Amino acid sequence: MANQGAKKRKEENARHMKTLLRVIIASNAVYFVLRMVVFHSSFTWKHWAGLILTSLAYVIPYQQLAAMAQPSYSGDGDLLDGGFDMSTGGMCGYLHDVIYITCFVQLSSIISEKFWYIYLVIPGFAAYQLFGLIRGFMPQGSEEGEEDDKTRKKREKMEKRASRGKFVKTRTR
């Protein structure tokens, strides 16, 4: 019964990675059949470049997710950790988003080449997150600005109250 959670997570991660691989293969297969076989007359070098770009956009996040999902074993072969939980957010969620956006762009680019502009969402979101991170390190302005009479009186009252000693009731016998 020991390490039951690690075994369960290992199985969930293996199942999840197989599902992701099936989605990627299905998306590539549909793109290949429809774009290269059915619409072969409109297939140009741009479509080859798009196929290579989407393949890279699948491979890199998938490899990172696969490395995160790898379980760790002890020296004698016992399961120590079942791998990273794939249902969490953060970097794992971003990698999933890249894979799903790539799948959408690849399949919808069969209909129109204008769908390639959706890829701008990825660097746009990264810039937004980076801006928020950088803004957190920047000074937000002076803390001591102009205060109105009500705020000043409240602050003075709190300072006066803090300067007074606190009375402690004790019992005498």
C-alpha positions as CSV (number, residue, x, y, z in Angstrom):
1,M,0.0,0.0,0.0
2,A,3.0,2.3,0.3
3,N,3.5,4.8,-2.4
4,Q,-0.1,4.3,-3.7
5,G,-0.3,8.0,-4.6
6,A,3.0,7.9,-6.6
7,K,1.8,4.8,-8.5
8,K,-1.5,6.5,-9.3
9,R,0.2,9.7,-10.5
10,K,2.6,7.6,-12.7
11,E,-0.4,5.9,-14.4
12,E,-2.2,9.2,-14.8
13,N,0.8,10.9,-16.3
14,A,1.4,7.9,-18.7
15,R,-2.3,8.1,-19.8
16,H,-2.1,11.9,-20.2
17,M,1.0,11.8,-22.3
18,K,-0.5,9.1,-24.5
19,T,-3.6,11.3,-25.0
20,L,-1.5,14.3,-25.9
21,L,0.5,12.2,-28.4
22,R,-2.7,11.0,-30.0
23,V,-3.9,14.6,-30.3
24,I,-0.7,15.7,-32.0
25,I,-0.6,12.7,-34.4
26,A,-4.2,13.1,-35.3
27,S,-3.8,16.8,-35.9
28,N,-0.7,16.2,-38.1
29,A,-2.5,13.4,-40.0
30,V,-5.6,15.5,-40.7
31,Y,-3.4,18.4,-41.9
32,F,-1.3,16.2,-44.1
33,V,-4.2,14.4,-45.7
34,L,-6.4,17.5,-46.2
35,R,-3.7,20.0,-47.1
36,M,-1.3,17.8,-49.1
37,V,-3.6,15.4,-50.7
38,V,-7.0,17.1,-51.1
39,F,-5.8,20.7,-51.6
40,H,-2.5,19.7,-53.2
41,S,-2.9,22.3,-56.0
42,S,-2.7,25.2,-53.4
43,F,0.2,23.7,-51.4
44,T,3.2,25.9,-51.5
45,W,6.6,26.3,-49.8
46,K,4.8,28.4,-47.1
47,H,2.8,25.3,-46.1
48,W,6.0,23.3,-45.8
49,A,7.4,26.0,-43.5
50,G,4.1,26.0,-41.5
51,L,4.3,22.2,-41.1
52,I,7.9,22.5,-39.9
53,L,7.0,25.3,-37.5
54,T,4.0,23.5,-36.0
55,S,6.1,20.3,-35.7
56,L,8.6,22.2,-33.6
57,A,5.8,23.8,-31.7
58,Y,4.6,20.3,-30.8
59,V,8.0,18.7,-30.1
60,I,9.5,21.2,-27.7
61,P,6.6,21.4,-25.3
62,Y,5.9,17.7,-25.5
63,Q,9.4,16.8,-24.6
64,Q,9.3,19.2,-21.6
65,L,6.1,17.7,-20.4
66,A,7.4,14.2,-20.9
67,A,10.5,15.1,-18.8
68,M,8.2,16.6,-16.1
69,A,6.0,13.4,-16.1
70,Q,8.9,11.0,-15.6
71,P,8.7,9.1,-12.4
72,S,11.8,8.8,-10.1
73,Y,13.0,5.6,-8.7
74,S,15.4,4.8,-5.8
75,G,18.6,2.9,-6.3
76,D,16.9,-0.5,-5.7
77,G,14.1,0.2,-8.1
78,D,11.4,1.4,-5.7
79,L,9.1,4.1,-7.0
80,L,9.9,7.4,-5.1
81,D,7.8,9.9,-7.0
82,G,5.2,9.5,-9.8
83,G,6.3,12.6,-11.6
84,F,4.9,16.1,-11.8
85,D,1.1,16.6,-11.5
86,M,0.0,17.4,-15.1
87,S,-3.3,19.0,-14.0
88,T,-1.6,21.9,-12.2
89,G,-1.2,25.3,-13.8
90,G,2.0,27.3,-14.1
91,M,4.6,26.2,-16.6
92,C,2.8,22.9,-17.2
93,G,-0.4,24.8,-18.1
94,Y,1.5,27.1,-20.5
95,L,3.0,24.1,-22.3
96,H,-0.4,22.6,-22.7
97,D,-1.7,25.9,-24.0
98,V,1.1,26.0,-26.6
99,I,0.2,22.5,-27.8
100,Y,-3.5,23.2,-28.0
101,I,-3.0,26.5,-29.8
102,T,-0.7,24.9,-32.2
103,C,-3.3,22.2,-32.9
104,F,-6.0,24.8,-33.5
105,V,-3.7,26.9,-35.8
106,Q,-2.6,23.9,-37.8
107,L,-6.1,22.6,-38.4
108,S,-7.7,26.0,-39.0
109,S,-4.9,27.0,-41.4
110,I,-6.4,24.4,-43.8
111,I,-9.4,26.7,-44.2
112,S,-7.5,30.1,-44.3
113,E,-3.9,31.2,-43.9
114,K,-5.1,34.1,-41.7
115,F,-5.4,31.7,-38.8
116,W,-1.6,31.8,-38.5
117,Y,-2.0,35.2,-36.8
118,I,-3.4,33.4,-33.8
119,Y,0.2,32.3,-33.0
120,L,0.8,35.9,-31.9
121,V,-1.3,35.1,-28.8
122,I,1.7,33.1,-27.4
123,P,4.3,35.8,-27.4
124,G,1.7,38.4,-26.5
125,F,0.7,36.5,-23.4
126,A,4.4,36.0,-22.5
127,A,5.0,39.7,-22.9
128,Y,2.0,40.4,-20.7
129,Q,3.3,38.1,-17.9
130,L,6.8,39.4,-18.2
131,F,5.5,43.0,-17.9
132,G,3.6,42.1,-14.8
133,L,6.7,40.5,-13.3
134,I,8.9,43.4,-14.1
135,R,6.3,45.9,-12.8
136,G,6.3,44.1,-9.5
137,F,10.0,45.0,-9.0
138,M,9.6,48.7,-10.0
139,P,8.8,51.3,-7.4
140,Q,5.2,52.2,-7.4
141,G,5.7,55.9,-6.5
142,S,6.0,57.7,-3.2
143,E,4.1,56.2,-0.4
144,E,3.8,59.6,1.3
145,G,1.6,61.7,-0.9
146,E,-0.9,64.4,0.0
147,E,-3.3,63.2,2.7
148,D,-6.7,64.8,3.4
149,D,-7.8,66.0,6.8
150,K,-9.8,62.8,7.7
151,T,-6.8,60.5,6.9
152,R,-4.4,62.8,8.8
153,K,-6.7,62.9,11.9
154,K,-7.1,59.1,11.8
155,R,-3.3,58.7,11.6
156,E,-2.6,61.1,14.4
157,K,-5.2,59.3,16.6
158,M,-3.6,55.9,15.9
159,E,-0.1,57.3,16.7
160,K,-1.4,58.8,19.9
161,R,-3.1,55.5,20.9
162,A,0.1,53.6,20.1
163,S,2.3,56.0,22.2
164,R,0.2,55.4,25.2
165,G,1.1,52.5,27.3
166,K,-1.2,49.6,27.5
167,F,-2.8,48.9,30.8
168,V,-2.6,45.4,32.0
169,K,-5.0,44.3,34.7
170,T,-3.5,42.1,37.3
171,R,-5.0,40.5,40.3
172,T,-3.7,41.3,43.6
173,R,-4.4,39.0,46.6
